[in-house]
């Protein structure tokens, strides 16, 4: 019979080999992405914007999308005259690096070029005004900030058991309030991303209908770059809603989700 020590040794060898193969595959993938990225940068500098966008899309489709990648992709689409795709990728970049001033300027510039002016104020806009960090922090940052604040709160609570001072009690109350506010903000942000994601029209014009069929009544039209809330998917169609209350169904191929 094989001893327990030999079994453990064989197991460790197998795990080590798997780790090595995984690291090698990851390194090869990174090398390929780096090469495509160089080609994309070269195409962009030479004014071949459609080609540059195609290269950036290749990297994005591999699952290595970062804020900087989507920002560059948005720039390539903007230069290529594809307003909807540009705004879509700017919004994707915004989810990952919300404090980039150049990105925010590009978003405002792109919105100014769109035909449909849909400006509404709801609870989300009010929340952004009160909790200024809502738009200045990514979802991951709000979660980690909440975790850290929660840890600080429990640490202060532990210290409070041994040092019962009035000043410490006030600090504890403030820490609880700040943690609760950040926790609520993180929850709202996560909910909006997961259950009410945004979307962008990427075709020159689309018809929003009362149902999923092409014979259903056209309720209104939207143009490239229009933004909406992604509601429900059915039969290659998506139900969308605007912040002014309008709602309807569109072909999924004519729009894209911000994610």
C-alpha positions as protocol buffer text, in pm:
chain_id: "A"
residue {
  index: 1
  type: UNK
  ca { x: 0 y: 0 z: 0 }
}
residue {
  index: 2
  type: UNK
  ca { x: 109 y: 353 z: -73 }
}
residue {
  index: 3
  type: UNK
  ca { x: 197 y: 541 z: 243 }
}
residue {
  index: 4
  type: UNK
  ca { x: 20 y: 859 z: 345 }
}
residue {
  index: 5
  type: UNK
  ca { x: 342 y: 1055 z: 295 }
}
residue {
  index: 6
  type: UNK
  ca { x: 370 y: 942 z: -68 }
}
residue {
  index: 7
  type: UNK
  ca { x: 5 y: 1026 z: -131 }
}
residue {
  index: 8
  type: UNK
  ca { x: 58 y: 1375 z: 3 }
}
residue {
  index: 9
  type: UNK
  ca { x: 373 y: 1412 z: -208 }
}
residue {
  index: 10
  type: UNK
  ca { x: 189 y: 1307 z: -525 }
}
residue {
  index: 11
  type: UNK
  ca { x: -96 y: 1543 z: -443 }
}
residue {
  index: 12
  type: UNK
  ca { x: 144 y: 1834 z: -392 }
}
residue {
  index: 13
  type: UNK
  ca { x: 317 y: 1755 z: -722 }
}
residue {
  index: 14
  type: UNK
  ca { x: -14 y: 1754 z: -909 }
}
residue {
  index: 15
  type: UNK
  ca { x: -118 y: 2084 z: -751 }
}
residue {
  index: 16
  type: UNK
  ca { x: 221 y: 2238 z: -833 }
}
residue {
  index: 17
  type: UNK
  ca { x: 193 y: 2126 z: -1197 }
}
residue {
  index: 18
  type: UNK
  ca { x: -156 y: 2270 z: -1225 }
}
residue {
  index: 19
  type: UNK
  ca { x: -37 y: 2601 z: -1082 }
}
residue {
  index: 20
  type: UNK
  ca { x: 258 y: 2608 z: -1322 }
}
residue {
  index: 21
  type: UNK
  ca { x: 39 y: 2535 z: -1626 }
}
residue {
  index: 22
  type: UNK
  ca { x: -212 y: 2796 z: -1513 }
}
residue {
  index: 23
  type: UNK
  ca { x: 62 y: 3057 z: -1468 }
}
residue {
  index: 24
  type: UNK
  ca { x: 209 y: 2971 z: -1809 }
}
residue {
  index: 25
  type: UNK
  ca { x: -131 y: 3003 z: -1979 }
}
residue {
  index: 26
  type: UNK
  ca { x: -193 y: 3332 z: -1801 }
}
residue {
  index: 27
  type: UNK
  ca { x: 147 y: 3465 z: -1909 }
}
residue {
  index: 28
  type: UNK
  ca { x: 82 y: 3365 z: -2270 }
}
residue {
  index: 29
  type: UNK
  ca { x: -258 y: 3533 z: -2256 }
}
residue {
  index: 30
  type: UNK
  ca { x: -100 y: 3851 z: -2119 }
}
residue {
  index: 31
  type: UNK
  ca { x: 163 y: 3847 z: -2393 }
}
residue {
  index: 32
  type: UNK
  ca { x: -108 y: 3813 z: -2658 }
}
residue {
  index: 33
  type: UNK
  ca { x: -311 y: 4095 z: -2505 }
}
residue {
  index: 34
  type: UNK
  ca { x: -2 y: 4315 z: -2488 }
}
residue {
  index: 35
  type: UNK
  ca { x: 66 y: 4255 z: -2856 }
}
residue {
  index: 36
  type: UNK
  ca { x: -294 y: 4339 z: -2953 }
}
residue {
  index: 37
  type: UNK
  ca { x: -277 y: 4648 z: -2731 }
}
residue {
  index: 38
  type: UNK
  ca { x: 33 y: 4768 z: -2914 }
}
residue {
  index: 39
  type: UNK
  ca { x: -143 y: 4716 z: -3247 }
}
residue {
  index: 40
  type: UNK
  ca { x: -445 y: 4910 z: -3119 }
}
residue {
  index: 41
  type: UNK
  ca { x: -228 y: 5201 z: -3003 }
}
residue {
  index: 42
  type: UNK
  ca { x: -42 y: 5205 z: -3334 }
}
residue {
  index: 43
  type: UNK
  ca { x: -366 y: 5204 z: -3533 }
}
residue {
  index: 44
  type: UNK
  ca { x: -510 y: 5486 z: -3321 }
}
residue {
  index: 45
  type: UNK
  ca { x: -200 y: 5704 z: -3363 }
}
residue {
  index: 46
  type: UNK
  ca { x: -210 y: 5648 z: -3739 }
}
residue {
  index: 47
  type: UNK
  ca { x: -575 y: 5751 z: -3761 }
}
residue {
  index: 48
  type: UNK
  ca { x: -713 y: 5403 z: -3827 }
}
residue {
  index: 49
  type: UNK
  ca { x: -979 y: 5439 z: -3557 }
}
residue {
  index: 50
  type: UNK
  ca { x: -1215 y: 5160 z: -3664 }
}
residue {
  index: 51
  type: UNK
  ca { x: -924 y: 4918 z: -3671 }
}
residue {
  index: 52
  type: UNK
  ca { x: -807 y: 5042 z: -3332 }
}
residue {
  index: 53
  type: UNK
  ca { x: -1155 y: 4986 z: -3190 }
}
residue {
  index: 54
  type: UNK
  ca { x: -1155 y: 4630 z: -3326 }
}
residue {
  index: 55
  type: UNK
  ca { x: -826 y: 4560 z: -3150 }
}
residue {
  index: 56
  type: UNK
  ca { x: -953 y: 4704 z: -2821 }
}
residue {
  index: 57
  type: UNK
  ca { x: -1271 y: 4496 z: -2856 }
}
residue {
  index: 58
  type: UNK
  ca { x: -1057 y: 4183 z: -2890 }
}
residue {
  index: 59
  type: UNK
  ca { x: -890 y: 4257 z: -2558 }
}
residue {
  index: 60
  type: UNK
  ca { x: -1223 y: 4340 z: -2393 }
}
residue {
  index: 61
  type: UNK
  ca { x: -1383 y: 4016 z: -2514 }
}
residue {
  index: 62
  type: UNK
  ca { x: -1104 y: 3818 z: -2348 }
}
residue {
  index: 63
  type: UNK
  ca { x: -1232 y: 3933 z: -2009 }
}
residue {
  index: 64
  type: UNK
  ca { x: -945 y: 4170 z: -1929 }
}
residue {
  index: 65
  type: UNK
  ca { x: -1148 y: 4489 z: -1956 }
}
residue {
  index: 66
  type: UNK
  ca { x: -1021 y: 4773 z: -1737 }
}
residue {
  index: 67
  type: UNK
  ca { x: -1127 y: 5133 z: -1699 }
}
residue {
  index: 68
  type: UNK
  ca { x: -835 y: 5251 z: -1913 }
}
residue {
  index: 69
  type: UNK
  ca { x: -915 y: 4997 z: -2185 }
}
residue {
  index: 70
  type: UNK
  ca { x: -1280 y: 5107 z: -2208 }
}
residue {
  index: 71
  type: UNK
  ca { x: -1169 y: 5470 z: -2205 }
}
residue {
  index: 72
  type: UNK
  ca { x: -938 y: 5410 z: -2502 }
}
residue {
  index: 73
  type: UNK
  ca { x: -1211 y: 5211 z: -2676 }
}
residue {
  index: 74
  type: UNK
  ca { x: -1452 y: 5500 z: -2627 }
}
residue {
  index: 75
  type: UNK
  ca { x: -1200 y: 5741 z: -2774 }
}
residue {
  index: 76
  type: UNK
  ca { x: -1149 y: 5517 z: -3078 }
}
residue {
  index: 77
  type: UNK
  ca { x: -1524 y: 5494 z: -3139 }
}
residue {
  index: 78
  type: UNK
  ca { x: -1566 y: 5869 z: -3094 }
}
residue {
  index: 79
  type: UNK
  ca { x: -1296 y: 5937 z: -3352 }
}
residue {
  index: 80
  type: UNK
  ca { x: -1461 y: 5683 z: -3583 }
}
residue {
  index: 81
  type: UNK
  ca { x: -1790 y: 5871 z: -3556 }
}
residue {
  index: 82
  type: UNK
  ca { x: -1976 y: 5600 z: -3361 }
}
residue {
  index: 83
  type: UNK
  ca { x: -2139 y: 5810 z: -3092 }
}
residue {
  index: 84
  type: UNK
  ca { x: -2339 y: 5535 z: -2924 }
}
residue {
  index: 85
  type: UNK
  ca { x: -2050 y: 5291 z: -2892 }
}
residue {
  index: 86
  type: UNK
  ca { x: -1828 y: 5572 z: -2764 }
}
residue {
  index: 87
  type: UNK
  ca { x: -2072 y: 5666 z: -2487 }
}
residue {
  index: 88
  type: UNK
  ca { x: -2127 y: 5300 z: -2402 }
}
residue {
  index: 89
  type: UNK
  ca { x: -1758 y: 5242 z: -2338 }
}
residue {
  index: 90
  type: UNK
  ca { x: -1715 y: 5572 z: -2157 }
}
residue {
  index: 91
  type: UNK
  ca { x: -1991 y: 5461 z: -1920 }
}
residue {
  index: 92
  type: UNK
  ca { x: -1822 y: 5125 z: -1874 }
}
residue {
  index: 93
  type: UNK
  ca { x: -1498 y: 5304 z: -1796 }
}
residue {
  index: 94
  type: UNK
  ca { x: -1682 y: 5527 z: -1550 }
}
residue {
  index: 95
  type: UNK
  ca { x: -1788 y: 5223 z: -1346 }
}
residue {
  index: 96
  type: UNK
  ca { x: -1421 y: 5137 z: -1300 }
}
residue {
  index: 97
  type: UNK
  ca { x: -1254 y: 5479 z: -1267 }
}
residue {
  index: 98
  type: UNK
  ca { x: -1522 y: 5733 z: -1173 }
}
residue {
  index: 99
  type: UNK
  ca { x: -1279 y: 6007 z: -1066 }
}
residue {
  index: 100
  type: UNK
  ca { x: -1102 y: 6048 z: -1400 }
}
residue {
  index: 101
  type: UNK
  ca { x: -1160 y: 6410 z: -1505 }
}
residue {
  index: 102
  type: UNK
  ca { x: -1075 y: 6350 z: -1872 }
}
residue {
  index: 103
  type: UNK
  ca { x: -1330 y: 6072 z: -1883 }
}
residue {
  index: 104
  type: UNK
  ca { x: -1598 y: 6290 z: -1728 }
}
residue {
  index: 105
  type: UNK
  ca { x: -1525 y: 6565 z: -1980 }
}
residue {
  index: 106
  type: UNK
  ca { x: -1552 y: 6318 z: -2267 }
}
residue {
  index: 107
  type: UNK
  ca { x: -1884 y: 6191 z: -2137 }
}
residue {
  index: 108
  type: UNK
  ca { x: -2024 y: 6544 z: -2118 }
}
residue {
  index: 109
  type: UNK
  ca { x: -1897 y: 6620 z: -2468 }
}
residue {
  index: 110
  type: UNK
  ca { x: -2053 y: 6300 z: -2606 }
}
residue {
  index: 111
  type: UNK
  ca { x: -2387 y: 6369 z: -2437 }
}
residue {
  index: 112
  type: UNK
  ca { x: -2391 y: 6713 z: -2596 }
}
residue {
  index: 113
  type: UNK
  ca { x: -2373 y: 6547 z: -2940 }
}
residue {
  index: 114
  type: UNK
  ca { x: -2675 y: 6320 z: -2887 }
}
residue {
  index: 115
  type: UNK
  ca { x: -3014 y: 6402 z: -3041 }
}
residue {
  index: 116
  type: UNK
  ca { x: -3233 y: 6286 z: -2753 }
}
residue {
  index: 117
  type: UNK
  ca { x: -3219 y: 6514 z: -2450 }
}
residue {
  index: 118
  type: UNK
  ca { x: -3359 y: 6312 z: -2161 }
}
residue {
  index: 119
  type: UNK
  ca { x: -3296 y: 6490 z: -1833 }
}
residue {
  index: 120
  type: UNK
  ca { x: -3484 y: 6382 z: -1522 }
}
residue {
  index: 121
  type: UNK
  ca { x: -3428 y: 6392 z: -1150 }
}
residue {
  index: 122
  type: UNK
  ca { x: -3514 y: 6095 z: -933 }
}
residue {
  index: 123
  type: UNK
  ca { x: -3396 y: 5936 z: -611 }
}
residue {
  index: 124
  type: UNK
  ca { x: -3064 y: 5836 z: -767 }
}
residue {
  index: 125
  type: UNK
  ca { x: -2983 y: 6193 z: -869 }
}
residue {
  index: 126
  type: UNK
  ca { x: -3083 y: 6323 z: -524 }
}
residue {
  index: 127
  type: UNK
  ca { x: -2865 y: 6059 z: -360 }
}
residue {
  index: 128
  type: UNK
  ca { x: -2572 y: 6164 z: -576 }
}
residue {
  index: 129
  type: UNK
  ca { x: -2614 y: 6525 z: -466 }
}
residue {
  index: 130
  type: UNK
  ca { x: -2627 y: 6439 z: -95 }
}
residue {
  index: 131
  type: UNK
  ca { x: -2371 y: 6157 z: -98 }
}
residue {
  index: 132
  type: UNK
  ca { x: -2110 y: 6311 z: -327 }
}
residue {
  index: 133
  type: UNK
  ca { x: -1895 y: 5998 z: -310 }
}
residue {
  index: 134
  type: UNK
  ca { x: -2169 y: 5797 z: -486 }
}
residue {
  index: 135
  type: UNK
  ca { x: -2036 y: 5906 z: -825 }
}
residue {
  index: 136
  type: UNK
  ca { x: -1676 y: 5956 z: -714 }
}
residue {
  index: 137
  type: UNK
  ca { x: -1619 y: 5598 z: -598 }
}
residue {
  index: 138
  type: UNK
  ca { x: -1655 y: 5269 z: -780 }
}
residue {
  index: 139
  type: UNK
  ca { x: -1877 y: 4991 z: -646 }
}
residue {
  index: 140
  type: UNK
  ca { x: -1572 y: 4797 z: -527 }
}
residue {
  index: 141
  type: UNK
  ca { x: -1436 y: 5103 z: -347 }
}
residue {
  index: 142
  type: UNK
  ca { x: -1765 y: 5165 z: -164 }
}
residue {
  index: 143
  type: UNK
  ca { x: -1774 y: 4802 z: -49 }
}
residue {
  index: 144
  type: UNK
  ca { x: -1418 y: 4807 z: 82 }
}
residue {
  index: 145
  type: UNK
  ca { x: -1471 y: 5145 z: 249 }
}
residue {
  index: 146
  type: UNK
  ca { x: -1779 y: 5004 z: 424 }
}
residue {
  index: 147
  type: UNK
  ca { x: -1582 y: 4698 z: 539 }
}
residue {
  index: 148
  type: UNK
  ca { x: -1301 y: 4915 z: 679 }
}
residue {
  index: 149
  type: UNK
  ca { x: -1545 y: 5152 z: 853 }
}
residue {
  index: 150
  type: UNK
  ca { x: -1731 y: 4855 z: 998 }
}
residue {
  index: 151
  type: UNK
  ca { x: -1403 y: 4719 z: 1134 }
}
residue {
  index: 152
  type: UNK
  ca { x: -1321 y: 5057 z: 1289 }
}
residue {
  index: 153
  type: UNK
  ca { x: -1667 y: 5072 z: 1448 }
}
residue {
  index: 154
  type: UNK
  ca { x: -1633 y: 4730 z: 1612 }
}
residue {
  index: 155
  type: UNK
  ca { x: -1281 y: 4815 z: 1728 }
}
residue {
  index: 156
  type: UNK
  ca { x: -1409 y: 5132 z: 1891 }
}
residue {
  index: 157
  type: UNK
  ca { x: -1695 y: 4938 z: 2046 }
}
residue {
  index: 158
  type: UNK
  ca { x: -1445 y: 4690 z: 2192 }
}
residue {
  index: 159
  type: UNK
  ca { x: -1234 y: 4974 z: 2332 }
}
residue {
  index: 160
  type: UNK
  ca { x: -1551 y: 5133 z: 2473 }
}
residue {
  index: 161
  type: UNK
  ca { x: -1600 y: 4835 z: 2705 }
}
residue {
  index: 162
  type: UNK
  ca { x: -1272 y: 4913 z: 2880 }
}
residue {
  index: 163
  type: UNK
  ca { x: -1260 y: 5293 z: 2859 }
}
residue {
  index: 164
  type: UNK
  ca { x: -1599 y: 5444 z: 2930 }
}
residue {
  index: 165
  type: UNK
  ca { x: -1538 y: 5803 z: 2833 }
}
residue {
  index: 166
  type: UNK
  ca { x: -1791 y: 6046 z: 2695 }
}
residue {
  index: 167
  type: UNK
  ca { x: -1569 y: 6155 z: 2406 }
}
residue {
  index: 168
  type: UNK
  ca { x: -1524 y: 5795 z: 2297 }
}
residue {
  index: 169
  type: UNK
  ca { x: -1900 y: 5744 z: 2302 }
}
residue {
  index: 170
  type: UNK
  ca { x: -1947 y: 6038 z: 2065 }
}
residue {
  index: 171
  type: UNK
  ca { x: -1680 y: 5902 z: 1833 }
}
residue {
  index: 172
  type: UNK
  ca { x: -1854 y: 5562 z: 1842 }
}
residue {
  index: 173
  type: UNK
  ca { x: -2187 y: 5719 z: 1746 }
}
residue {
  index: 174
  type: UNK
  ca { x: -2027 y: 5911 z: 1459 }
}
residue {
  index: 175
  type: UNK
  ca { x: -1849 y: 5595 z: 1339 }
}
residue {
  index: 176
  type: UNK
  ca { x: -2179 y: 5404 z: 1344 }
}
residue {
  index: 177
  type: UNK
  ca { x: -2355 y: 5678 z: 1146 }
}
residue {
  index: 178
  type: UNK
  ca { x: -2080 y: 5703 z: 883 }
}
residue {
  index: 179
  type: UNK
  ca { x: -2064 y: 5324 z: 849 }
}
residue {
  index: 180
  type: UNK
  ca { x: -2442 y: 5303 z: 806 }
}
residue {
  index: 181
  type: UNK
  ca { x: -2443 y: 5578 z: 541 }
}
residue {
  index: 182
  type: UNK
  ca { x: -2160 y: 5418 z: 343 }
}
residue {
  index: 183
  type: UNK
  ca { x: -2322 y: 5078 z: 379 }
}
residue {
  index: 184
  type: UNK
  ca { x: -2650 y: 5211 z: 240 }
}
residue {
  index: 185
  type: UNK
  ca { x: -2466 y: 5382 z: -45 }
}
residue {
  index: 186
  type: UNK
  ca { x: -2278 y: 5062 z: -131 }
}
residue {
  index: 187
  type: UNK
  ca { x: -2605 y: 4864 z: -125 }
}
residue {
  index: 188
  type: UNK
  ca { x: -2783 y: 5110 z: -355 }
}
residue {
  index: 189
  type: UNK
  ca { x: -2488 y: 5117 z: -594 }
}
residue {
  index: 190
  type: UNK
  ca { x: -2466 y: 4737 z: -606 }
}
residue {
  index: 191
  type: UNK
  ca { x: -2842 y: 4707 z: -656 }
}
residue {
  index: 192
  type: UNK
  ca { x: -2846 y: 4960 z: -940 }
}
residue {
  index: 193
  type: UNK
  ca { x: -2560 y: 4784 z: -1119 }
}
residue {
  index: 194
  type: UNK
  ca { x: -2704 y: 4434 z: -1073 }
}
residue {
  index: 195
  type: UNK
  ca { x: -3077 y: 4494 z: -1119 }
}
residue {
  index: 196
  type: UNK
  ca { x: -3119 y: 4827 z: -1297 }
}
residue {
  index: 197
  type: UNK
  ca { x: -2815 y: 4857 z: -1523 }
}
residue {
  index: 198
  type: UNK
  ca { x: -2794 y: 5132 z: -1777 }
}
residue {
  index: 199
  type: UNK
  ca { x: -2795 y: 5090 z: -2151 }
}
residue {
  index: 200
  type: UNK
  ca { x: -2706 y: 5291 z: -2460 }
}
residue {
  index: 201
  type: UNK
  ca { x: -2851 y: 5296 z: -2810 }
}
residue {
  index: 202
  type: UNK
  ca { x: -2574 y: 5201 z: -3053 }
}
residue {
  index: 203
  type: UNK
  ca { x: -2773 y: 5219 z: -3379 }
}
residue {
  index: 204
  type: UNK
  ca { x: -2852 y: 5548 z: -3564 }
}
residue {
  index: 205
  type: UNK
  ca { x: -3223 y: 5516 z: -3475 }
}
residue {
  index: 206
  type: UNK
  ca { x: -3445 y: 5256 z: -3311 }
}
residue {
  index: 207
  type: UNK
  ca { x: -3818 y: 5216 z: -3261 }
}
residue {
  index: 208
  type: UNK
  ca { x: -3950 y: 5148 z: -2912 }
}
residue {
  index: 209
  type: UNK
  ca { x: -4261 y: 4930 z: -2938 }
}
residue {
  index: 210
  type: UNK
  ca { x: -4544 y: 4821 z: -2710 }
}
residue {
  index: 211
  type: UNK
  ca { x: -4438 y: 4456 z: -2742 }
}
residue {
  index: 212
  type: UNK
  ca { x: -4168 y: 4225 z: -2872 }
}
residue {
  index: 213
  type: UNK
  ca { x: -4319 y: 4183 z: -3219 }
}
residue {
  index: 214
  type: UNK
  ca { x: -4229 y: 4394 z: -3519 }
}
residue {
  index: 215
  type: UNK
  ca { x: -4600 y: 4455 z: -3579 }
}
residue {
  index: 216
  type: UNK
  ca { x: -4655 y: 4603 z: -3233 }
}
residue {
  index: 217
  type: UNK
  ca { x: -4727 y: 4973 z: -3201 }
}
residue {
  index: 218
  type: UNK
  ca { x: -4431 y: 5210 z: -3217 }
}
residue {
  index: 219
  type: UNK
  ca { x: -4447 y: 5421 z: -2901 }
}
residue {
  index: 220
  type: UNK
  ca { x: -4152 y: 5649 z: -2971 }
}
residue {
  index: 221
  type: UNK
  ca { x: -3811 y: 5656 z: -3135 }
}
residue {
  index: 222
  type: UNK
  ca { x: -3465 y: 5690 z: -2987 }
}
residue {
  index: 223
  type: UNK
  ca { x: -3141 y: 5785 z: -3155 }
}
residue {
  index: 224
  type: UNK
  ca { x: -2779 y: 5686 z: -3120 }
}
residue {
  index: 225
  type: UNK
  ca { x: -2634 y: 5769 z: -2779 }
}
residue {
  index: 226
  type: UNK
  ca { x: -2968 y: 5777 z: -2594 }
}
residue {
  index: 227
  type: UNK
  ca { x: -2945 y: 5628 z: -2244 }
}
residue {
  index: 228
  type: UNK
  ca { x: -3202 y: 5420 z: -2059 }
}
residue {
  index: 229
  type: UNK
  ca { x: -3256 y: 5158 z: -1787 }
}
residue {
  index: 230
  type: UNK
  ca { x: -3224 y: 4793 z: -1891 }
}
residue {
  index: 231
  type: UNK
  ca { x: -3537 y: 4622 z: -1754 }
}
residue {
  index: 232
  type: UNK
  ca { x: -3619 y: 4276 z: -1894 }
}
residue {
  index: 233
  type: UNK
  ca { x: -3503 y: 4047 z: -2175 }
}
residue {
  index: 234
  type: UNK
  ca { x: -3740 y: 3834 z: -2384 }
}
residue {
  index: 235
  type: UNK
  ca { x: -3734 y: 3684 z: -2736 }
}
residue {
  index: 236
  type: UNK
  ca { x: -3422 y: 3874 z: -2854 }
}
residue {
  index: 237
  type: UNK
  ca { x: -3581 y: 4194 z: -2725 }
}
residue {
  index: 238
  type: UNK
  ca { x: -3524 y: 4412 z: -2421 }
}
residue {
  index: 239
  type: UNK
  ca { x: -3773 y: 4615 z: -2227 }
}
residue {
  index: 240
  type: UNK
  ca { x: -3625 y: 4956 z: -2153 }
}
residue {
  index: 241
  type: UNK
  ca { x: -3744 y: 5250 z: -1947 }
}
residue {
  index: 242
  type: UNK
  ca { x: -3653 y: 5616 z: -1949 }
}
residue {
  index: 243
  type: UNK
  ca { x: -3624 y: 5834 z: -1644 }
}
residue {
  index: 244
  type: UNK
  ca { x: -3932 y: 6030 z: -1756 }
}
residue {
  index: 245
  type: UNK
  ca { x: -4149 y: 5719 z: -1721 }
}
residue {
  index: 246
  type: UNK
  ca { x: -4161 y: 5605 z: -2085 }
}
residue {
  index: 247
  type: UNK
  ca { x: -4121 y: 5232 z: -2136 }
}
residue {
  index: 248
  type: UNK
  ca { x: -4121 y: 4986 z: -2426 }
}
residue {
  index: 249
  type: UNK
  ca { x: -3949 y: 4704 z: -2613 }
}
residue {
  index: 250
  type: UNK
  ca { x: -3655 y: 4725 z: -2853 }
}
residue {
  index: 251
  type: UNK
  ca { x: -3441 y: 4479 z: -3049 }
}
residue {
  index: 252
  type: UNK
  ca { x: -3147 y: 4362 z: -2837 }
}
residue {
  index: 253
  type: UNK
  ca { x: -2902 y: 4397 z: -3127 }
}
residue {
  index: 254
  type: UNK
  ca { x: -2964 y: 4772 z: -3145 }
}
residue {
  index: 255
  type: UNK
  ca { x: -2860 y: 4849 z: -2788 }
}
residue {
  index: 256
  type: UNK
  ca { x: -2587 y: 4750 z: -2539 }
}
residue {
  index: 257
  type: UNK
  ca { x: -2572 y: 4719 z: -2163 }
}
residue {
  index: 258
  type: UNK
  ca { x: -2335 y: 4918 z: -1942 }
}
residue {
  index: 259
  type: UNK
  ca { x: -2157 y: 4654 z: -1736 }
}
